[in-house]
Amino acid sequence: MSGHDSSSRYRSVLPFEAAPAAVGELRRAVRAQLDRWGLPAMADEAELAVSELAGNVIKHVGSGAAATLMLEVSGDRLRIELHDKSFHVPVLGSASCDDECGRGLHLLAGMAADWGTLLTATGKAVWCELSATPESRCRKVLRAETALAEYRRDAGVQPQLESRAGYLLEESATDLIADLLHWVAAQGGDPDGLLDRAQMHFEAESGMKGVAEAA
């Protein structure tokens, strides 16, 4: 991995080799860049998006393939693009438990404000955009509800009485968080650290919302 484009404070270009060992380094580089831009609260979502995009390149283009990650802040959006030299465009279809790529794209679609693919002269770019505005809180809640509904369908949970809906959604959320921690551990990450960062980001965003409402 090498350098970034210093011509703009809001644009960073990171060439890398798409190998499993490089993903952790790529995540650290993304977090460091967002810290420099004053956007640390976006680091967890950005790292997750980058992991999914890089993982798809490793699986479908090949380990060691040349790739380039681009980060760009424009207005209230952080745009993440991953360029590779394959013209094969990923398709978002129904995801089964054994379809890691499909599930990764579903996760990306649910997390991002927008996403897509584009063909380039040398291959393709898969991109997503994350929102940095306070209004994204409502979208976060809607994305969480969508993820929980899909999770419950995958788990084969039957619809329940409305009187128990809140309790059952909390139980499903607990199971989903536990599964995510298993995923983090399987990737060589730190589940406890992830929980701590998620809690800090939630408290920071909740505090910012409270200040805005008071004003």
C-alpha positions as CSV (number, residue, x, y, z in Angstrom):
1,M,0.0,0.0,0.0
2,S,1.3,3.4,-0.7
3,G,0.5,7.0,0.0
4,H,-2.4,9.3,-0.7
5,D,-3.2,12.2,-2.9
6,S,-2.3,15.3,-0.9
7,S,-3.6,17.7,-3.6
8,S,-6.9,17.9,-1.7
9,R,-7.7,17.6,1.9
10,Y,-10.9,15.8,1.0
11,R,-9.6,13.2,-1.4
12,S,-7.3,10.2,-0.7
13,V,-6.1,7.5,-3.2
14,L,-4.6,4.3,-1.8
15,P,-3.2,1.7,-4.3
16,F,-2.9,-1.8,-2.7
17,E,-2.7,-5.5,-3.5
18,A,-6.0,-7.2,-2.7
19,A,-4.7,-9.9,-0.3
20,P,-6.2,-10.9,3.1
21,A,-3.1,-9.6,4.9
22,A,-3.6,-6.2,3.3
23,V,-7.2,-5.7,4.5
24,G,-6.2,-4.9,8.1
25,E,-3.6,-2.3,6.9
26,L,-6.2,-0.8,4.6
27,R,-8.7,-0.5,7.4
28,R,-6.1,1.3,9.6
29,A,-5.3,3.6,6.7
30,V,-8.9,4.5,6.3
31,R,-9.4,5.2,10.0
32,A,-6.2,7.4,10.1
33,Q,-7.4,9.4,7.0
34,L,-10.8,10.0,8.5
35,D,-9.2,11.1,11.8
36,R,-7.1,13.7,9.8
37,W,-10.3,14.9,8.1
38,G,-12.1,15.3,11.5
39,L,-14.5,12.5,10.7
40,P,-13.7,9.8,13.3
41,A,-17.3,8.9,13.9
42,M,-17.5,7.5,10.4
43,A,-14.5,5.2,10.8
44,D,-16.4,2.1,11.8
45,E,-18.9,2.2,9.0
46,A,-16.1,3.1,6.5
47,E,-13.9,0.2,7.7
48,L,-16.7,-2.3,7.3
49,A,-17.5,-1.0,3.8
50,V,-13.9,-1.2,2.8
51,S,-13.6,-4.7,4.2
52,E,-16.6,-5.9,2.2
53,L,-15.3,-4.3,-1.0
54,A,-11.8,-5.6,-0.6
55,G,-13.1,-9.0,0.2
56,N,-15.1,-9.2,-3.0
57,V,-12.0,-8.3,-5.0
58,I,-10.0,-11.0,-3.3
59,K,-12.7,-13.6,-3.9
60,H,-13.7,-12.7,-7.4
61,V,-10.7,-11.1,-9.0
62,G,-8.0,-13.0,-7.2
63,S,-5.7,-12.7,-4.2
64,G,-2.8,-10.3,-5.0
65,A,-4.8,-8.4,-7.6
66,A,-3.9,-4.8,-8.1
67,A,-6.6,-2.5,-6.7
68,T,-7.1,1.1,-5.7
69,L,-9.2,2.5,-2.9
70,M,-10.5,6.1,-3.2
71,L,-12.0,8.1,-0.4
72,E,-13.6,11.5,-1.1
73,V,-15.7,13.9,1.0
74,S,-18.2,16.0,-0.9
75,G,-20.8,18.0,1.0
76,D,-22.4,15.7,3.6
77,R,-21.2,12.4,2.0
78,L,-18.2,10.2,2.3
79,R,-17.7,8.4,-1.0
80,I,-15.7,5.1,-1.0
81,E,-14.7,3.6,-4.4
82,L,-12.7,0.4,-4.9
83,H,-11.2,0.1,-8.4
84,D,-10.0,-3.2,-9.9
85,K,-9.1,-4.6,-13.3
86,S,-12.0,-6.9,-13.7
87,F,-15.1,-6.0,-15.9
88,H,-17.3,-8.5,-14.0
89,V,-20.0,-6.4,-12.2
90,P,-21.4,-7.8,-8.9
91,V,-25.1,-8.3,-8.7
92,L,-27.2,-7.9,-5.6
93,G,-29.4,-11.0,-5.4
94,S,-31.0,-13.1,-2.7
95,A,-28.3,-14.1,-0.2
96,S,-28.2,-17.5,1.5
97,C,-26.1,-18.4,4.5
98,D,-23.4,-19.9,2.2
99,D,-23.3,-16.9,-0.1
100,E,-20.7,-14.7,1.5
101,C,-20.5,-12.3,-1.4
102,G,-24.2,-11.9,-1.7
103,R,-24.5,-11.2,2.1
104,G,-21.7,-8.7,1.9
105,L,-23.4,-6.8,-0.8
106,H,-26.7,-6.8,1.2
107,L,-24.8,-5.5,4.1
108,L,-23.2,-2.7,2.0
109,A,-26.6,-1.8,0.5
110,G,-28.2,-1.6,3.9
111,M,-25.4,0.4,5.5
112,A,-24.8,3.0,2.8
113,A,-26.9,6.0,1.8
114,D,-26.3,4.9,-1.8
115,W,-24.1,2.5,-3.7
116,G,-23.4,1.1,-7.2
117,T,-20.9,0.1,-9.8
118,L,-19.4,1.7,-12.8
119,L,-17.2,0.4,-15.6
120,T,-13.9,2.1,-16.3
121,A,-11.4,2.0,-19.1
122,T,-9.4,-0.7,-17.2
123,G,-12.1,-2.5,-15.3
124,K,-14.7,-1.4,-12.8
125,A,-15.3,0.5,-9.6
126,V,-17.7,-0.5,-6.9
127,W,-18.7,2.5,-4.8
128,C,-20.8,3.5,-1.8
129,E,-21.6,6.7,0.0
130,L,-22.0,7.2,3.7
131,S,-23.8,10.2,5.2
132,A,-22.2,12.5,7.7
133,T,-25.2,14.6,8.6
134,P,-27.3,14.4,11.8
135,E,-30.3,13.5,9.6
136,S,-28.6,10.2,8.9
137,R,-29.8,9.1,12.4
138,C,-33.3,8.4,11.0
139,R,-31.7,6.4,8.1
140,K,-29.6,4.5,10.7
141,V,-32.8,3.5,12.5
142,L,-34.5,2.4,9.3
143,R,-31.4,0.5,8.2
144,A,-31.3,-1.3,11.5
145,E,-35.0,-2.2,11.2
146,T,-34.4,-3.5,7.7
147,A,-31.4,-5.6,8.9
148,L,-33.4,-7.0,11.8
149,A,-36.3,-8.0,9.5
150,E,-33.9,-9.8,7.1
151,Y,-32.1,-11.4,10.0
152,R,-35.3,-12.7,11.5
153,R,-36.4,-14.1,8.1
154,D,-33.0,-15.9,7.7
155,A,-33.4,-17.3,11.2
156,G,-36.8,-18.6,10.3
157,V,-38.5,-16.6,13.1
158,Q,-42.3,-16.5,12.7
159,P,-44.3,-13.3,13.0
160,Q,-45.3,-12.6,16.6
161,L,-48.1,-10.8,18.5
162,E,-47.8,-7.1,18.4
163,S,-47.8,-7.0,22.2
164,R,-44.4,-8.8,22.2
165,A,-42.9,-7.1,19.1
166,G,-40.6,-4.7,21.0
167,Y,-39.2,-7.5,23.2
168,L,-38.7,-9.9,20.3
169,L,-37.0,-7.2,18.2
170,E,-34.6,-6.6,21.1
171,E,-33.9,-10.3,21.4
172,S,-33.2,-10.4,17.6
173,A,-30.9,-7.4,17.9
174,T,-29.0,-9.1,20.6
175,D,-28.5,-12.2,18.4
176,L,-27.5,-10.1,15.5
177,I,-24.9,-8.2,17.5
178,A,-23.5,-11.5,18.8
179,D,-23.3,-12.8,15.2
180,L,-21.4,-9.6,14.2
181,L,-19.0,-10.1,17.0
182,H,-18.3,-13.6,15.8
183,W,-17.7,-12.2,12.3
184,V,-15.3,-9.6,13.7
185,A,-13.4,-12.3,15.7
186,A,-13.2,-14.5,12.5
187,Q,-11.6,-11.6,10.7
188,G,-9.0,-11.3,13.3
189,G,-10.5,-8.2,14.9
190,D,-11.2,-7.2,18.5
191,P,-14.9,-7.7,19.4
192,D,-14.5,-5.9,22.8
193,G,-12.9,-2.9,21.0
194,L,-15.7,-2.9,18.4
195,L,-18.3,-2.7,21.2
196,D,-16.4,0.1,22.9
197,R,-16.2,2.1,19.7
198,A,-19.8,1.6,18.8
199,Q,-20.9,2.7,22.3
200,M,-18.7,5.8,22.1
201,H,-20.1,6.7,18.6
202,F,-23.7,6.2,19.8
203,E,-23.2,8.4,22.8
204,A,-21.4,11.1,20.8
205,E,-24.2,11.1,18.1
206,S,-26.9,11.1,20.8
207,G,-25.2,14.0,22.6
208,M,-24.9,16.0,19.3
209,K,-28.7,15.4,18.7
210,G,-29.5,16.6,22.2
211,V,-27.5,19.8,21.8
212,A,-29.2,20.5,18.4
213,E,-32.6,20.0,19.9
214,A,-31.8,22.3,22.9
215,A,-30.6,25.0,20.5
